[in-house]
């Protein structure tokens, strides 16, 4: 069986350094808000290209706390609108609705699966306060036009960078284009912890301070609370492990790109739609997503051939029971994508032999 993602093998690649990092934290007796978290925040901010990084508990909290910080600072208020792609993972939407803000769903480009820049300006209203772009599957969603729209209407640009750590566009890393960005270090991500973890990056010092306070119960001084905050902190062991894995992220991403390029060159099946890559730097292939109008048959075929493929994601947010008030909405491009997408195995540890098995299995589907 070609595993979709061999996390054990990925972890083993860094085994010695991870054990040393974990032991260092255990022996220190300091497990939260210590020097390991501080060091990782400095390293990750430098890597992304921002002045600030604040570690939080997970990627959802990163986005949720960014928006809450804007509310606390008076930039936004309950009932304001945030434009967001309709085909994103539900966390992007939850972060908005948890703050009693209103998601405005915009269809993606059918080729890149990123938010369609040509459809954004038409949904801007007097209540619009931000645009949340999602670098879905690991491909950069930012465009100059999106930046221009945000400047024109004085909108905050928020990046959901959960799937795109290390992705670049014209030499600049995703997570540094917007006013703030949320990052996830879920174990399956390109930069994954051995548990949950997340971060906020920004060049806005005031926002960073507010995010840091909100993530620590609303406190910047012990037992003094400025906000009704959260308990959302990146712990010392996860921070130490992330520092280890950050050192190899570019190399890991390069291997993912090599596998993706190999797939693109050798998958040859008229029933399969391959991903469109804008430029080699702009995609780190967190996922290698193909489309097929007989997706469920293809999935079974791959399973029978010993290839573990997964669906990201079978049901779009507006068709979820969690948002039943949206269930009558129609977003045909989004629905087509969710009905047809299938993710093939890809990672930094997949072998050439395993890639050949995947390719043969896909090409043999009739």
Buried (B, 14 or more C-beta within 10 A) or exposed (E): EBBBBBBEBBBEBBEEBBEEBBEEBEEEEEEEBBEBBBEBBEBBBEBBBBEBBBBBBBBBBBBBBBBBBBBBEEBBEEEBBBBBBBBBBBBBBBBBBBBEBBBBBBBBBBEBBBBBBEBBBEEBEEBBBBBBBBBBBBBBBBBEEBBEBBEEBEBBBBBBBBBBBBBBBEEBBBBBBBBBBBBBBBBBBBBBBBBBBBBBBBBBEEBBBBBBBBBBBBBBEEEEBBBEBBEBBBBBBBBBBBBBBBEBBEEBBEBBBBBBEBBEEBBEBEBBBBBBBBEEBBBBBBBBBBBBEBBEEBBEBBEEBEBBBBBBBEEBBBBBEEBEEBEEBEBEBBBBBBBBBBBBBBBBBBEEEBBEBBBEBBEEBE
